[in-house]
Amino acid sequence: MDGWVGAWTGGRRAVHVGNVADFNEQFLLAPSSGKRFTVGGFGVRGSAAEPSAAERRADRLRRAHHYAGLAVGYSPEPAALVLPAEVDPAWIDWLARELEWGPVELFDGIAPGGTVAEALAARPALAERLATGPEPVLFWGRTPDRGEGPELTAVRRFEAKDAAHGLFTALAQDHPGVRVPRQESADTPRAAARRLAARAARGRATVLKSPHGVGGYGTVLVTPEEVSAAGGARRLLRRLVREDVLPPGGPLLLEEYVDGGAAGTGRLRDLTFDAVIGADGRVHPVGVGEMAVDGTRYQGVTVGPGVVPPGAAATAERFGLAVGERLAEAGHRGWYDVDFVTDRERRLAPTEANLRLTGPAVAFVLRHRLDQVRGPGHLVRTLDAMPLGARLSQEALHGHLSRLRPACTRLGATLLPLIVTAGHEPEPAVGLALAARSVEALDAAQALLGAAHHALGRMFEALR
């Protein structure tokens, strides 16, 4: 089988392992540093009491385990799912009906208080099943427990935002329509404060970045007005650390803010290009999508025909393929993406590379499967963390979404549940995908869902 599906799975059913937490852990500072690494916006942030190291680790594991629910979409048809959190089989049945899957083995709830690697070490029979089964095994990303080597070296190198920036800079001169934002590094908070203050004095907005982060964590836009209102750059940085926006200590990157112009209808701002590097090192494009980003925090993506204008899509693909060739030379194999923002002239500014699966990857996979079983032309929108107006068990959440499913169908949209374990968090949320054949149908279904989720709060208030 040619193309990205052949390079990814050989066209076969696959085992999906939701090791999001494991991937993130390798980039964390030591627990005593106090760094918190969050994924997907699930749960409560910035509590007043200083948590212990054990509490911090439990918090970040729980958040990552919610996001690992996206493992249902690692390939077009899973043979088995290995999930750290408990998932009601009814959710898998829902997806299997809509996506015409065969029987799916479910190994869930295996790592409620640790990583997937730790859980597999304690379950040798399951580890043996993964190691010796006939199906390809797909992970969120490469981790040390699977062995050292060129692939892990490449991941460690280019997941760092400064290394990716250097690669982008080296390639950009051969790609008209691409401009790389200027970036400088500060090794200490004191140095970062000095440089941030100097930039603010010149009237420049700055994007602060920790070298590693996911879903927008460790990245924040700072304006000169915010620096002034905080009483200076040092005070602002301290506050951002207290609020868990930035990690404490360690280096920070200061990057030029790319002004995209006034927001409005038709404004193209955040794009992603996804591709797969096969075992032979060949790069296979998957597609270009338009991301939804709130500030610097990823919310979801829309993919499919006509979502991204042809010119921008072609520029993103050409540059993304060039990045992929360099990543392949460095040893990376598997999924990767390159994220972009656009400037006022609609030029693309690459901001980071992810050498792993991503939220947008799931949208591309779902779109491929729906085109395969229902015919071409699907658009897919993922909404990773839609707020719920009340805390719900999985059973209650299933009932809530089941009642909304026919209404989505009447609007021309298919509702697909993805992240279903965060409904009982203090800030409850659910991750969903919508599939349709027009952006208008996606917009209508999203509005319907948002209103119904919000109404949950009023419903429970009425019962008091």
NUVOMAR-169208 format. One line per 2 residues: number of its first residue (from 1); their letters; for each residue z, y, x of C-alpha. Coordinates in nm, 4 decimals. Example, Ala and Ser with C-alpha at 12.3 -4.5 7.8 and 13.67 -1.06 7.14 Angstrom:
! NUVOMAR-169208
1> AS> 0.7800 -0.4500 1.2300; 0.7140 -0.1060 1.3670
END
This chain:
! NUVOMAR-169208
1> MD> 0.0000 0.0000 0.0000; -0.1021 0.3393 0.1365
3> GW> 0.0823 0.6697 0.1054; 0.4481 0.7568 0.1052
5> VG> 0.5586 0.4773 -0.1276; 0.4094 0.2190 0.1058
7> AW> 0.5777 0.3795 0.4057; 0.9087 0.4062 0.2203
9> TG> 0.9437 0.0666 0.0491; 0.6198 -0.1223 0.1053
11> GR> 0.5758 -0.0980 -0.2719; 0.8698 -0.3346 -0.3252
13> RA> 1.1916 -0.3041 -0.5207; 1.4715 -0.1832 -0.2954
15> VH> 1.8479 -0.1852 -0.2539; 1.9934 0.1669 -0.2765
17> VG> 2.3165 0.2440 -0.0894; 2.4938 0.5686 -0.1843
19> NV> 2.6433 0.6574 0.1549; 2.6466 1.0357 0.1114
21> AD> 3.0073 1.0625 0.2298; 2.9360 0.8531 0.5393
23> FN> 2.6458 1.0763 0.6356; 2.8505 1.3928 0.5927
25> EQ> 3.1537 1.2621 0.7822; 2.9637 1.2343 1.1109
27> FL> 2.9148 1.6124 1.1152; 3.2701 1.7108 1.0326
29> LA> 3.5183 1.8631 1.2700; 3.8305 1.6594 1.3349
31> PS> 4.0535 1.6444 1.0240; 4.3188 1.8611 1.1893
33> SG> 4.0708 2.1488 1.2053; 4.0991 2.2100 0.8332
35> KR> 3.7264 2.2064 0.7704; 3.6244 2.1078 0.4194
37> FT> 3.2733 1.9849 0.3552; 3.1678 1.9987 -0.0076
39> VG> 2.8716 1.8518 -0.1892; 2.7170 1.9431 -0.5173
41> GF> 2.9802 2.1845 -0.6500; 3.1989 1.9197 -0.8159
43> GV> 3.5733 1.9826 -0.8585; 3.8060 2.2692 -0.7783
45> RG> 3.7609 2.4926 -0.4760; 3.9941 2.7282 -0.2960
47> SA> 4.3351 2.6149 -0.4221; 4.6299 2.8338 -0.3274
49> AE> 4.8337 2.5630 -0.1530; 4.7119 2.4520 0.1876
51> PS> 4.6102 2.0838 0.1502; 4.7069 1.8203 0.4026
53> AA> 4.4469 1.6502 0.6206; 4.4622 1.3419 0.3982
55> ER> 4.4152 1.5542 0.0857; 4.1189 1.7327 0.2396
57> RA> 3.9513 1.4044 0.3272; 4.0150 1.2603 -0.0189
59> DR> 3.8704 1.5764 -0.1738; 3.5472 1.5719 0.0245
61> LR> 3.5040 1.1956 -0.0236; 3.5426 1.2289 -0.3991
63> RA> 3.2858 1.5075 -0.4146; 3.0381 1.3154 -0.2008
65> HH> 3.0909 1.0002 -0.4061; 2.9918 1.1923 -0.7189
67> YA> 2.6720 1.3063 -0.5499; 2.6024 0.9472 -0.4446
69> GL> 2.5146 0.8843 -0.8080; 2.1690 1.0074 -0.7097
71> AV> 2.1235 0.6649 -0.5496; 1.9659 0.5559 -0.8784
73> GY> 1.6587 0.7506 -0.7663; 1.6177 0.6530 -0.4009
75> SP> 1.3025 0.4529 -0.4798; 1.0794 0.3978 -0.7851
77> EP> 1.2460 0.0672 -0.8820; 1.5836 -0.0494 -0.7518
79> AA> 1.6741 -0.4146 -0.7175; 2.0401 -0.3316 -0.6538
81> LV> 2.2659 -0.0273 -0.6441; 2.5665 0.0061 -0.4124
83> LP> 2.7811 0.2938 -0.5365; 3.1185 0.4151 -0.4079
85> AE> 3.2441 0.5262 -0.7516; 3.2721 0.3245 -1.0712
87> VD> 2.9724 0.3665 -1.3012; 2.9473 0.2321 -1.6549
89> PA> 2.6541 -0.0162 -1.6654; 2.5361 0.1571 -1.9830
91> WI> 2.3991 0.4386 -1.7651; 2.1898 0.1934 -1.5622
93> DW> 2.0637 0.0348 -1.8842; 1.9563 0.3798 -2.0067
95> LA> 1.7517 0.4436 -1.6929; 1.6102 0.0905 -1.6889
97> RE> 1.4707 0.1354 -2.0403; 1.3121 0.4730 -1.9696
99> LE> 1.1745 0.3787 -1.6266; 1.0875 0.0172 -1.7059
101> WG> 1.2970 -0.1357 -1.4305; 1.3631 -0.5044 -1.3988
103> PV> 1.7204 -0.6358 -1.3753; 1.9379 -0.4274 -1.1403
105> EL> 2.2420 -0.5656 -0.9577; 2.5268 -0.3154 -0.9650
107> FD> 2.7946 -0.3049 -0.6969; 3.0041 -0.0055 -0.7976
109> GI> 3.3511 0.1311 -0.7315; 3.3485 -0.0182 -0.3824
111> AP> 3.4823 0.2863 -0.1942; 3.7101 0.4975 -0.4158
113> GG> 3.9220 0.6215 -0.1254; 3.7025 0.5777 0.1806
115> TV> 3.3470 0.5619 0.3072; 3.0879 0.3018 0.2168
117> AE> 3.0894 0.1732 0.5751; 3.4639 0.1144 0.5533
119> AL> 3.4192 -0.0636 0.2216; 3.1422 -0.2895 0.3511
121> AA> 3.3508 -0.3811 0.6557; 3.6142 -0.5077 0.4125
123> RP> 3.3568 -0.6946 0.2015; 3.1629 -0.9183 0.4394
125> AL> 2.9835 -1.1064 0.1607; 2.8306 -0.7847 0.0257
127> AE> 2.7469 -0.6661 0.3771; 2.5732 -0.9989 0.4407
129> RL> 2.3801 -0.9623 0.1134; 2.2490 -0.6252 0.2290
131> AT> 2.1679 -0.7431 0.5791; 1.9843 -1.0638 0.4868
133> GP> 1.8304 -0.9968 0.1449; 1.4527 -0.9855 0.0990
135> EP> 1.4413 -0.6253 -0.0245; 1.4275 -0.3108 0.1878
137> VL> 1.7643 -0.1332 0.2006; 1.7595 0.2431 0.1571
139> FW> 2.0474 0.4707 0.2562; 2.1060 0.8411 0.1905
141> GR> 2.0934 0.8937 0.5646; 2.1376 0.7375 0.9054
143> TP> 2.4983 0.6823 1.0149; 2.6718 0.5494 1.3294
145> DR> 2.7846 0.2245 1.1651; 2.4195 0.1144 1.1595
147> GE> 2.3960 0.1488 1.5347; 2.3053 0.4108 1.7896
149> GP> 1.9439 0.4744 1.8844; 1.6590 0.7263 1.8670
151> EL> 1.6799 0.7638 1.4884; 2.0441 0.8666 1.4900
153> TA> 1.9874 1.0895 1.7925; 1.7097 1.2724 1.6077
155> VR> 1.9284 1.3138 1.2997; 2.2170 1.4581 1.4998
157> RF> 1.9851 1.6949 1.6820; 1.7729 1.8412 1.4038
159> EA> 2.0260 1.8392 1.1200; 2.1778 2.1234 1.3220
161> KD> 2.0390 2.4473 1.1811; 2.0006 2.6113 1.5214
163> AA> 1.7963 2.3183 1.6583; 1.5762 2.3170 1.3489
165> HG> 1.5277 2.6927 1.3886; 1.4115 2.6407 1.7462
167> LF> 1.1585 2.3826 1.6277; 1.0323 2.6137 1.3539
169> TA> 0.9896 2.8962 1.6046; 0.7892 2.6769 1.8403
171> LA> 0.5492 2.5742 1.5620; 0.5117 2.8924 1.3568
173> QD> 0.2570 3.0691 1.5781; -0.0032 2.8115 1.4767
175> HP> 0.0649 2.8522 1.1039; -0.0533 3.1700 0.9339
177> GV> 0.1567 3.2432 0.6296; 0.4771 3.1215 0.7941
179> RV> 0.7371 3.3550 0.9439; 1.0635 3.2367 1.0980
181> PR> 1.3758 3.4491 1.0345; 1.5474 3.5813 1.3465
183> QE> 1.8665 3.3946 1.4327; 2.1476 3.4364 1.6850
185> SA> 2.4514 3.2240 1.7620; 2.8165 3.3260 1.7982
187> DT> 3.0437 3.0724 1.9652; 3.3704 3.2105 1.8245
189> PR> 3.4841 3.3897 1.5069; 3.5590 3.6997 1.7157
191> AA> 3.2022 3.7078 1.8492; 3.0658 3.6458 1.5005
193> AR> 3.2693 3.9368 1.3637; 3.1384 4.1731 1.6333
195> RL> 2.7768 4.0823 1.5664; 2.8187 4.0904 1.1897
197> AA> 2.9760 4.4374 1.2142; 2.6909 4.5608 1.4323
199> RA> 2.4320 4.4300 1.1880; 2.6147 4.5852 0.8925
201> AR> 2.6299 4.9211 1.0743; 2.2492 4.9090 1.0974
203> GR> 2.2279 4.8433 0.7227; 2.1202 4.4798 0.7598
205> AT> 2.2182 4.1942 0.5313; 2.3019 3.8730 0.7166
207> VL> 2.2939 3.5056 0.6281; 2.5931 3.3380 0.7922
209> KS> 2.5527 2.9667 0.8594; 2.7659 2.6941 1.0064
211> PH> 2.5456 2.4601 1.2126; 2.5859 2.1820 0.9552
213> GV> 2.6240 2.1948 0.5785; 2.4956 2.0455 0.2540
215> GG> 2.3967 2.1987 -0.0785; 2.4732 2.5525 0.0388
217> YG> 2.8215 2.4895 0.1791; 2.8687 2.6741 0.5083
219> TV> 2.5971 2.9268 0.4202; 2.6595 3.2694 0.2679
221> LV> 2.4727 3.5979 0.2328; 2.6738 3.9013 0.3458
223> TP> 2.5659 4.2591 0.2713; 2.6792 4.5744 0.4532
225> EE> 2.8560 4.6814 0.1340; 3.0609 4.3601 0.1319
227> VS> 3.1622 4.4110 0.4935; 3.2790 4.7631 0.4135
229> AA> 3.4628 4.6613 0.0954; 3.6509 4.3860 0.2805
231> GG> 3.7801 4.6313 0.5380; 3.5578 4.5090 0.8192
233> AR> 3.3775 4.2014 0.9442; 3.6860 4.0203 1.0774
235> RL> 3.8703 4.0499 0.7474; 3.5632 3.9345 0.5578
237> LR> 3.5212 3.6265 0.7773; 3.8898 3.5366 0.7325
239> RL> 3.8519 3.5640 0.3568; 3.5390 3.3451 0.3534
241> VR> 3.7307 3.0781 0.5430; 4.0274 3.1005 0.3054
243> ED> 3.7918 3.0680 0.0087; 3.6326 2.7581 0.1667
245> VL> 3.2921 2.9256 0.1905; 3.2803 2.8862 0.5700
247> PP> 3.4586 2.6345 0.7945; 3.7325 2.7659 1.0216
249> GG> 3.6697 2.7943 1.3948; 3.3590 2.6687 1.5677
251> PL> 3.0251 2.8435 1.6111; 2.8449 3.0450 1.3471
253> LL> 2.4787 3.1359 1.3187; 2.3750 3.4848 1.2071
255> EE> 2.0316 3.4825 1.0516; 1.8080 3.7582 0.9240
257> YV> 1.8057 3.7827 0.5453; 1.4527 3.7371 0.4138
259> DG> 1.4063 3.9787 0.1254; 1.1994 3.8192 -0.1474
261> GA> 1.1697 4.1307 -0.3605; 1.2940 4.1880 -0.7132
263> AG> 1.3775 3.8833 -0.9204; 1.1688 3.8256 -1.2282
265> TG> 0.9227 3.6062 -1.4090; 0.6688 3.4506 -1.1764
267> RL> 0.8736 3.5160 -0.8633; 0.8436 3.2262 -0.6203
269> RD> 1.1506 3.2109 -0.3979; 1.2865 2.8713 -0.2841
271> LT> 1.0543 2.5835 -0.1931; 1.0934 2.2373 -0.0453
273> FD> 0.8390 2.0128 0.1232; 0.9249 1.6428 0.1334
275> AV> 0.7657 1.3636 0.3370; 0.8277 1.0147 0.4736
277> IG> 0.7854 0.9033 0.8347; 0.6797 0.5394 0.8401
279> AD> 0.7927 0.2752 1.0852; 0.4768 0.3401 1.2871
281> GR> 0.5589 0.7116 1.3208; 0.2903 0.8308 1.0797
283> VH> 0.3887 1.1150 0.8479; 0.3134 1.0775 0.4753
285> PV> 0.3457 1.3845 0.2501; 0.5343 1.3451 -0.0778
287> GV> 0.5023 1.6901 -0.2300; 0.6199 2.0493 -0.2662
289> GE> 0.8718 2.1592 -0.5269; 1.0408 2.4775 -0.6451
291> MA> 1.4170 2.4701 -0.5983; 1.6781 2.6435 -0.8117
293> VD> 1.9308 2.8124 -0.5812; 2.2315 3.0141 -0.6961
295> GT> 2.3096 3.2471 -0.4063; 2.2859 2.9926 -0.1269
297> RY> 2.3938 2.6899 -0.3324; 2.1326 2.4319 -0.4340
299> QG> 2.1262 2.3567 -0.8084; 1.8154 2.1471 -0.8633
301> VT> 1.4384 2.1367 -0.8340; 1.1196 2.1211 -1.0394
303> VG> 0.8271 1.9125 -0.9152; 0.4882 1.8220 -1.0547
305> PG> 0.1378 1.9563 -1.1036; 0.1084 2.3345 -1.1112
307> VV> 0.4752 2.4058 -1.0371; 0.3971 2.5632 -0.6980
309> PP> 0.0763 2.7715 -0.6576; -0.1877 2.5887 -0.4493
311> GA> -0.1861 2.8391 -0.1632; 0.1898 2.8261 -0.1105
313> AA> 0.1917 2.4479 -0.1515; -0.0797 2.4057 0.1108
315> TA> 0.0997 2.6329 0.3590; 0.4282 2.4470 0.3076
317> ER> 0.2589 2.1092 0.3495; 0.0731 2.2036 0.6669
319> FG> 0.3859 2.3373 0.8304; 0.6049 2.0564 0.6973
321> LA> 0.3685 1.7937 0.8357; 0.3759 1.9630 1.1770
323> VG> 0.7564 1.9518 1.1665; 0.7397 1.5855 1.0704
325> ER> 0.5195 1.5009 1.3666; 0.7791 1.6516 1.6018
327> LA> 1.0601 1.4683 1.4248; 0.8669 1.1443 1.4570
329> EA> 0.8203 1.2052 1.8294; 1.1974 1.2552 1.8562
331> GH> 1.2570 0.9162 1.6919; 1.3201 0.9956 1.3257
333> RG> 1.2011 0.7459 1.0663; 1.2331 0.7738 0.6915
335> WY> 1.2680 1.0669 0.4522; 1.2924 1.4320 0.5541
337> DV> 1.2328 1.7719 0.4033; 1.1822 2.1329 0.5105
339> DF> 1.3229 2.4126 0.2942; 1.1665 2.7581 0.2687
341> VT> 1.2301 3.0990 0.1149; 0.9523 3.3492 0.0512
343> DR> 0.9344 3.7137 0.1577; 0.7838 4.0075 -0.0281
345> ER> 0.4364 3.9190 0.0998; 0.4777 3.5581 -0.0241
347> RL> 0.4951 3.4303 0.3329; 0.7088 3.1198 0.3770
349> AP> 1.0214 3.1383 0.5921; 1.1569 2.7930 0.6895
351> TE> 1.5361 2.7824 0.6738; 1.6402 2.4222 0.7443
353> AN> 1.5285 2.0620 0.7856; 1.7099 1.7652 0.6310
355> LR> 1.6600 1.4298 0.8023; 1.7760 1.2211 0.5072
357> LT> 1.7243 1.1843 0.1378; 1.7881 1.4969 -0.0677
359> GP> 1.8274 1.6076 -0.4259; 1.4561 1.6963 -0.4476
361> AV> 1.3651 1.3504 -0.3150; 1.5039 1.1983 -0.6341
363> AF> 1.2855 1.4261 -0.8465; 0.9741 1.3207 -0.6549
365> VL> 1.0670 0.9527 -0.6909; 1.1277 0.9839 -1.0654
367> RH> 0.8008 1.1659 -1.1121; 0.6127 0.8892 -0.9291
369> RL> 0.7762 0.6202 -1.1424; 0.7055 0.7981 -1.4702
371> DQ> 0.3426 0.8564 -1.3730; 0.3243 0.4883 -1.2841
373> VR> 0.4587 0.3527 -1.6144; 0.3553 0.6269 -1.8613
375> GP> 0.0458 0.7814 -1.7080; -0.0080 1.0805 -1.4770
377> GH> 0.0856 1.4420 -1.5301; 0.4655 1.4445 -1.5389
379> LV> 0.6840 1.7325 -1.4307; 1.0430 1.6498 -1.3394
381> RT> 1.3371 1.8880 -1.3170; 1.6711 1.7808 -1.1750
383> LD> 1.9902 1.9694 -1.2628; 2.2509 1.8432 -1.0208
385> AM> 2.5697 1.9892 -1.1665; 2.5398 2.1226 -1.5209
387> PL> 2.8823 2.2549 -1.6281; 3.0499 2.0839 -1.9222
389> GA> 3.2696 2.2766 -2.1618; 3.5310 2.0013 -2.1658
391> RL> 3.6446 1.7109 -1.9533; 3.4885 1.3836 -2.0695
393> SQ> 3.5274 1.0184 -1.9803; 3.2073 0.8340 -1.8997
395> EA> 3.2163 0.6762 -2.2464; 3.2523 1.0138 -2.4171
397> LH> 2.9864 1.1668 -2.1932; 2.7489 0.8830 -2.2810
399> GH> 2.8039 0.9531 -2.6489; 2.7487 1.3273 -2.5973
401> LS> 2.4189 1.2765 -2.4140; 2.3044 1.0043 -2.6534
403> RL> 2.3336 1.2529 -2.9382; 2.1187 1.5011 -2.7415
405> RP> 1.8560 1.2479 -2.6383; 1.6529 1.2566 -2.9655
407> AC> 1.6498 1.6373 -2.9652; 1.5092 1.6369 -2.6104
409> TR> 1.2450 1.3881 -2.7201; 1.1414 1.6150 -3.0083
411> LG> 1.0933 1.8944 -2.7530; 0.8674 1.6671 -2.5463
413> AT> 1.1224 1.5911 -2.2750; 1.2781 1.2687 -2.1483
415> LL> 1.6487 1.2867 -2.0608; 1.7638 1.0853 -1.7574
417> PL> 2.1333 1.0730 -1.6543; 2.1932 1.0788 -1.2776
419> IV> 2.5430 1.1975 -1.1777; 2.7832 1.0743 -1.4453
421> TA> 3.1174 1.0395 -1.2644; 3.2190 1.4073 -1.2445
423> GH> 3.2805 1.4642 -1.6147; 3.6561 1.4350 -1.5754
425> EP> 3.6915 1.6740 -1.2820; 3.8976 1.9922 -1.3377
427> EP> 3.5610 2.1692 -1.3398; 3.3595 1.8995 -1.5221
429> AV> 2.9873 1.8647 -1.4617; 2.7017 1.6219 -1.5099
431> GL> 2.3810 1.5716 -1.3112; 2.0657 1.5167 -1.5146
433> AL> 1.6894 1.4943 -1.4845; 1.4368 1.6060 -1.7409
435> AA> 1.0762 1.4887 -1.7487; 0.7985 1.6469 -1.9527
437> RS> 0.4351 1.7488 -1.9313; 0.4909 2.1253 -1.9390
439> VE> 0.7328 2.3754 -1.7925; 0.7910 2.5112 -2.1432
441> AL> 0.9229 2.1730 -2.2594; 1.1519 2.1531 -1.9556
443> DA> 1.2843 2.5040 -2.0198; 1.3490 2.4311 -2.3872
445> AQ> 1.5300 2.1051 -2.3148; 1.7412 2.2652 -2.0419
447> AL> 1.8424 2.5454 -2.2772; 1.9339 2.2918 -2.5459
449> LG> 2.1478 2.0912 -2.3034; 2.3196 2.3992 -2.1617
451> AA> 2.4166 2.5226 -2.5066; 2.5425 2.1798 -2.6135
453> HH> 2.7471 2.1356 -2.2953; 2.9060 2.4777 -2.3444
455> AL> 2.9810 2.4030 -2.7100; 3.2015 2.1121 -2.6074
457> GR> 3.4730 2.3605 -2.5204; 3.4617 2.5258 -2.8628
459> MF> 3.4680 2.1849 -3.0301; 3.7856 2.0821 -2.8513
461> EA> 3.9432 2.4235 -2.9156; 3.8842 2.3697 -3.2885
463> LR> 4.0738 2.0413 -3.2753; 4.3912 2.2031 -3.1350
END
